[in-house]
Amino acid sequence: MTDIQDPARSPLSGATLARQIVRPGGLWGEVSVVARTGSTNADLVAEARDGAPEGAVLVAEEQTAGRGRMGRSWLSPPRAALTFSVLLRPADVPAARRGWLPLLAGVAVATAIRQVSALGATLKWPNDVLLRSGKLAGILAEQSGDAVVVGIGVNVSTARHELPAPAASSLPATSLRLEGSPSLDRELLLGRMLDEIEHWYLGWRGTDLAGDAAASGLRAAYLRLCSTIGRDVRAERPGRAATGGLATGIDTDGRLIVRTAAGDVAIGAGDVRHVR
């Protein structure tokens, strides 16, 4: 059953979530739930331009213009997924190191999924969340001035026929329901994800660390979850020839290091496919 009567698709309550998530001295200051919007990222980017403070969380039960990386769309039936964005202002972090934010979100999302579902979620660089080689979740970070809005979409109760057909170069989509998760509780999952984002963000942004992913433990956590490292990959970047080679690590700015016949190449943005 995949309609409103399915308990997994019960509406979320902004008031209930706020009581669970907003704490004195914590990162999150406001949690809002809307029934429908174009894009939670676009909405929070607009709020950021108007001076909204760090710590806003916007959740949509349905997005009509959700976006993924490289301009792809992210669409899902109402309440079948978790689609939300968070507003961060890492002003004390050097601009180059802010490339770690989508990776940080990936660590938080994969960790929370493992906690709630007991399934072995992994990461494909930079921030696709995978289960059994299918894509479960995607992450998109957008900067506006000193603000960064991070949008997250996770397929929760989506049925097979509700998933989009994969593009030729993309992984097939999957959902927690299809992977046999014992829990499809979106409220629980959202709470765990926000707890994990808060934990990693406050440590990474800390005054003494200023975005140092190694010192904060973020780099080690990412490497433990990343299935890209140690694999042959093909990286496709806008306006450049494709780069093929062995993915060997992540640098201080969150870029993927690919060992090619001509030497190491740092990939900062683009589509990376696992060749084997």
C-alpha angles and dihedrals in degrees: 000000000000108000137092090288090063106099089221088064098049111137117262120239118224091201093052092047092048091054090053100041110030110081133168108267092010129123099248116079104164136021120191129180121199126186095223139001140152098246130344088209092055090047094052093043087057090049090048091055088053091055102262111171127246117275104051116143121195120189124188124197088204133015121199097187104027114162135207132190120305090024096294120151124243112204130169137166115265113287093356092109142030107248116174144138134211129206117224132176108197093174094155093055116091111250095244092056093054086082084083093069098085089044089050089052089050091055090049095048096045092046093050092048090052090050096049101036104025085225121136101248114184136185130243110202123297104011117316111131112219137194118188090342093306122113112250101169142011133203131205124188120195127184126217114176107306091341127093120197114202117198123197130190122187125180105226115161097004113143123221095256091051095058120094120252108258121249115243092258097039135087116250115260122245138177139217089253093055092046092054101250111179089218129049093171105141093188092055092045094049092049092051092047093051091047090053094046090050092049096050097037097052091047094046094044094045117139094248095044104040096192099326101155094189097051093045093051092242095116093052091048091050093049091051090057100036116103093185098073112093094020133108108252141182115217119199116195128183111264095004138093115262116268120219128188147090118318104227107169152318122273129220092275095050095258121146114244112218120189109218133174088263095049139273119333124195112219113203100171139004144076116307121195125193107236094193 
